[in-house]
């Protein structure tokens, strides 16, 4: 996606950093918190922590690939020696149109960014304090960066005590799954034609809508996926849907993209697979 400077897009960029809630003109834009799925940490067992952002109505934050504009949230962790925090697990975003006909991948209302915490079996601490420095950009007509210093202390014990079950279950369910051939019997293949990558899809359920949210990686810039009329090149199967993704920058030998495939059937929940 062609990135557009946030200042140029939305006018004045308002510099704003807080400890705790992010407020502007008397309105709380972001209420951040650091939460866990357990009240007790057991040495040698992984737990999940999360940065939770409650987002004001009409505003949005961004996915790990923000799209045509925006900046994703980041979290810097500070944990005791021997404790390790894994990468953020990003739920599937929505495609949102911003002024200027820009398309972004965004979260509205609330987002919970999960991360696994790993502790050694020989941990000798009585409690573990997890500190997080979180940064984000929240946008509507204007964009306002925010930040918070958050911490969470978990006592060390011999048994876990689950908490926040519904919230963690909801956002775990929003994570894309690894694609498998038995998912709907669908088949996939990548084909490149000049500066366009085509994702060929076979056995797509009748009437379903499909989309692809790219995760292009360093040095690669893409446009947004759109449905192509057909594919006439060589394939191992006859595709019934073709998604075309323009390549705006990247190596000449790039043959496929990482990303998330979205499938929406009428009356059914949206499904998403991670490529």
C-alpha positions as CSV (number, residue, x, y, z in Angstrom):
1,X,0.0,0.0,0.0
2,X,1.2,3.5,-0.7
3,X,1.8,5.0,2.6
4,X,0.5,8.6,3.1
5,X,2.0,10.8,5.9
6,X,-0.5,11.0,8.7
7,X,0.0,14.7,9.0
8,X,-0.7,15.2,5.3
9,X,-3.8,13.0,5.5
10,X,-5.5,14.3,8.6
11,X,-4.1,17.8,9.1
12,X,-2.3,18.5,12.4
13,X,-0.9,15.6,14.2
14,X,-1.6,16.1,17.9
15,X,1.2,15.0,20.1
16,X,-0.2,13.3,23.1
17,X,1.2,10.8,25.6
18,X,-0.2,9.7,28.8
19,X,0.2,7.3,31.7
20,X,-3.1,5.5,31.8
21,X,-6.1,6.6,29.8
22,X,-5.6,8.8,26.7
23,X,-7.9,11.8,26.8
24,X,-8.5,14.6,24.4
25,X,-10.9,17.6,24.7
26,X,-12.5,15.9,27.7
27,X,-13.1,12.6,25.8
28,X,-11.3,9.3,26.7
29,X,-10.1,8.0,23.4
30,X,-8.2,4.9,24.6
31,X,-8.5,3.2,28.0
32,X,-5.5,0.8,28.1
33,X,-5.0,-2.1,30.5
34,X,-2.7,-5.0,31.0
35,X,-4.5,-8.3,31.8
36,X,-3.8,-12.0,32.1
37,X,-5.8,-15.2,31.7
38,X,-4.8,-16.4,35.2
39,X,-4.4,-15.0,38.7
40,X,-1.5,-17.2,39.5
41,X,1.7,-18.1,37.6
42,X,3.0,-21.7,37.8
43,X,6.8,-22.1,37.0
44,X,7.3,-23.9,33.7
45,X,3.8,-23.2,32.4
46,X,3.0,-20.6,29.9
47,X,0.3,-18.0,30.5
48,X,-1.2,-15.4,28.3
49,X,-1.1,-11.7,28.9
50,X,-2.7,-9.0,26.8
51,X,-2.8,-5.3,26.0
52,X,-6.4,-4.3,26.0
53,X,-7.4,-1.1,24.3
54,X,-11.0,0.2,24.8
55,X,-11.5,2.6,21.9
56,X,-13.9,5.5,21.9
57,X,-16.8,5.4,19.5
58,X,-15.9,6.5,16.0
59,X,-12.2,6.1,16.5
60,X,-9.9,3.3,15.4
61,X,-6.4,1.9,15.9
62,X,-4.4,-0.2,13.5
63,X,-3.5,-3.8,12.6
64,X,0.2,-4.9,12.2
65,X,-0.1,-3.9,8.5
66,X,-2.1,-0.7,8.8
67,X,-2.7,-0.4,5.1
68,X,-2.6,2.9,3.2
69,X,-2.0,5.0,6.4
70,X,-1.5,4.6,10.1
71,X,0.9,3.0,12.6
72,X,0.3,-0.3,14.5
73,X,0.4,-0.5,18.2
74,X,3.7,-1.6,19.8
75,X,4.5,-3.1,23.2
76,X,7.9,-3.2,24.8
77,X,8.1,-5.7,27.7
78,X,10.1,-5.5,30.9
79,X,10.1,-8.9,32.7
80,X,12.4,-10.6,35.3
81,X,15.5,-12.5,34.1
82,X,14.5,-15.9,32.8
83,X,11.0,-14.9,31.9
84,X,10.2,-14.5,28.2
85,X,7.3,-12.8,26.3
86,X,6.4,-14.0,22.9
87,X,5.2,-11.9,19.9
88,X,1.8,-10.2,19.8
89,X,-0.9,-12.3,18.4
90,X,-3.0,-10.1,16.2
91,X,-6.8,-10.6,15.8
92,X,-8.3,-10.2,12.4
93,X,-9.0,-6.5,11.7
94,X,-11.7,-4.8,9.6
95,X,-11.0,-3.0,6.4
96,X,-11.9,0.7,7.0
97,X,-12.1,3.5,4.5
98,X,-10.5,6.8,5.6
99,X,-10.7,10.3,4.0
100,X,-9.0,10.4,0.6
101,X,-10.3,7.0,-0.4
102,X,-7.6,5.3,1.7
103,X,-8.2,1.8,2.9
104,X,-6.7,0.7,6.2
105,X,-6.9,-2.4,8.4
106,X,-8.2,-1.3,11.8
107,X,-9.8,-2.1,15.1
108,X,-12.9,-0.3,16.4
109,X,-14.5,-0.4,19.9
110,X,-12.0,-2.7,21.5
111,X,-9.0,-4.8,20.7
112,X,-7.1,-7.3,22.8
113,X,-3.5,-8.1,21.7
114,X,-2.4,-11.4,23.2
115,X,1.1,-12.5,24.0
116,X,2.4,-15.7,25.7
117,X,4.6,-15.5,28.8
118,X,7.0,-18.3,29.4
119,X,8.7,-19.0,32.7
120,X,11.5,-21.5,33.6
121,X,10.5,-24.5,35.7
122,X,13.1,-23.5,38.3
123,X,11.8,-20.0,38.8
124,X,12.5,-19.0,42.4
125,X,10.5,-15.7,42.7
126,X,7.4,-15.3,44.9
127,X,5.8,-13.1,42.3
128,X,6.4,-11.9,38.7
129,X,5.8,-8.3,37.7
130,X,5.3,-7.8,34.0
131,X,5.8,-4.2,32.8
132,X,4.7,-3.0,29.4
133,X,5.4,0.3,27.5
134,X,2.6,0.5,25.0
135,X,2.3,3.0,22.1
136,X,-0.5,3.4,19.6
137,X,-2.1,5.7,17.1
138,X,-5.9,6.4,17.3
139,X,-7.6,8.1,14.4
140,X,-10.8,9.6,13.2
141,X,-10.7,13.0,11.3
142,X,-7.4,13.6,13.2
143,X,-4.8,11.1,14.5
144,X,-3.5,11.2,18.0
145,X,-0.6,9.1,19.3
146,X,-0.9,7.7,22.8
147,X,1.2,5.7,25.2
148,X,1.0,4.1,28.6
149,X,3.2,2.5,31.2
150,X,1.4,-0.5,32.5
151,X,2.2,-3.3,34.9
152,X,0.8,-6.5,36.2
153,X,2.0,-8.6,39.1
154,X,1.2,-12.3,39.3
155,X,1.9,-14.4,42.4
156,X,3.8,-17.6,41.8
157,X,2.0,-20.8,42.9
158,X,1.4,-24.4,42.2
159,X,-2.0,-24.1,40.4
160,X,-3.3,-21.7,37.9
161,X,-6.5,-19.8,38.6
162,X,-8.2,-18.7,35.3
163,X,-9.7,-15.3,35.0
164,X,-11.1,-13.1,32.1
165,X,-12.2,-16.3,30.4
166,X,-14.9,-14.9,28.1
167,X,-12.7,-12.0,26.9
168,X,-9.7,-14.2,26.2
169,X,-11.9,-16.8,24.5
170,X,-13.5,-14.1,22.3
171,X,-10.2,-12.7,21.1
172,X,-8.5,-16.1,20.7
173,X,-11.4,-17.0,18.4
174,X,-10.6,-13.8,16.4
175,X,-7.1,-15.0,15.6
176,X,-6.5,-16.4,12.1
177,X,-5.9,-20.1,11.9
178,X,-3.2,-21.8,9.9
179,X,-4.6,-22.8,6.5
180,X,-5.1,-26.5,5.9
181,X,-6.3,-28.2,2.8
182,X,-9.3,-29.7,4.5
183,X,-10.7,-26.3,5.3
184,X,-13.9,-26.4,3.2
185,X,-12.0,-28.5,0.8
186,X,-10.5,-25.3,-0.5
187,X,-7.4,-25.2,-2.7
188,X,-5.0,-22.3,-3.1
189,X,-2.1,-21.4,-5.4
190,X,0.0,-18.3,-6.1
191,X,0.7,-17.1,-9.6
192,X,2.6,-14.0,-10.6
193,X,1.9,-12.0,-13.7
194,X,4.3,-9.0,-14.0
195,X,3.7,-6.7,-11.0
196,X,0.6,-8.5,-9.8
197,X,0.4,-11.6,-7.6
198,X,-2.7,-13.7,-8.0
199,X,-4.1,-15.9,-5.2
200,X,-6.1,-18.7,-6.9
201,X,-8.9,-20.3,-4.8
202,X,-10.7,-23.5,-5.6
203,X,-13.8,-25.0,-4.0
204,X,-14.9,-21.7,-2.5
205,X,-18.4,-22.1,-1.0
206,X,-21.1,-20.7,-3.4
207,X,-22.0,-17.1,-2.6
208,X,-19.1,-16.5,-0.1
209,X,-17.1,-13.3,-0.2
210,X,-13.3,-13.6,-0.1
211,X,-10.6,-11.1,0.7
212,X,-6.9,-11.1,1.5
213,X,-5.1,-8.8,4.0
214,X,-1.4,-8.9,3.1
215,X,1.5,-9.0,5.5
216,X,4.2,-8.0,3.0
217,X,7.2,-7.8,5.2
218,X,10.3,-5.6,4.9
219,X,11.1,-4.2,1.5
220,X,7.7,-5.2,0.0
221,X,4.9,-2.8,-0.7
222,X,1.5,-4.0,-2.0
223,X,-1.9,-2.7,-3.0
224,X,-5.1,-4.1,-1.8
225,X,-6.6,-7.4,-3.0
226,X,-9.4,-7.2,-5.5
227,X,-11.2,-10.0,-7.4
228,X,-10.0,-10.7,-10.9
229,X,-12.3,-12.0,-13.6
230,X,-10.4,-15.2,-14.2
231,X,-7.0,-16.9,-14.5
232,X,-6.0,-18.3,-17.9
233,X,-2.5,-19.6,-17.0
234,X,-1.3,-23.0,-16.0
235,X,-2.7,-24.4,-12.7
236,X,-3.1,-27.8,-11.0
237,X,-6.8,-27.1,-10.5
238,X,-9.5,-24.9,-12.0
239,X,-9.9,-21.8,-9.7
240,X,-13.4,-20.4,-9.2
241,X,-12.2,-17.2,-7.5
242,X,-9.0,-15.2,-8.1
243,X,-7.7,-12.4,-5.9
244,X,-5.2,-9.9,-7.5
245,X,-2.7,-8.1,-5.3
246,X,-0.7,-5.3,-7.0
247,X,3.1,-5.3,-6.2
248,X,4.3,-1.7,-5.8
249,X,7.8,-2.6,-4.5
250,X,9.6,-5.8,-3.9
251,X,12.0,-8.3,-5.3
252,X,11.5,-9.5,-8.9
253,X,11.5,-13.2,-7.8
254,X,8.7,-12.7,-5.2
255,X,6.1,-15.4,-5.9
256,X,3.8,-15.3,-2.9
257,X,2.8,-13.2,0.1
258,X,2.1,-13.8,3.7
259,X,-1.2,-12.6,4.9
260,X,-4.7,-13.5,6.1
261,X,-7.4,-15.0,3.8
262,X,-10.9,-13.9,4.8
263,X,-14.0,-16.0,4.0
264,X,-17.5,-14.8,4.7
265,X,-20.5,-16.9,4.1
266,X,-24.0,-15.5,4.4
267,X,-25.4,-16.1,7.8
268,X,-22.1,-17.6,9.1
269,X,-19.3,-16.2,11.1
270,X,-16.3,-14.9,9.2
271,X,-13.4,-17.3,8.9
272,X,-9.8,-16.3,8.6
273,X,-6.6,-18.2,7.8
274,X,-3.0,-17.2,8.2
275,X,-0.8,-17.9,5.2
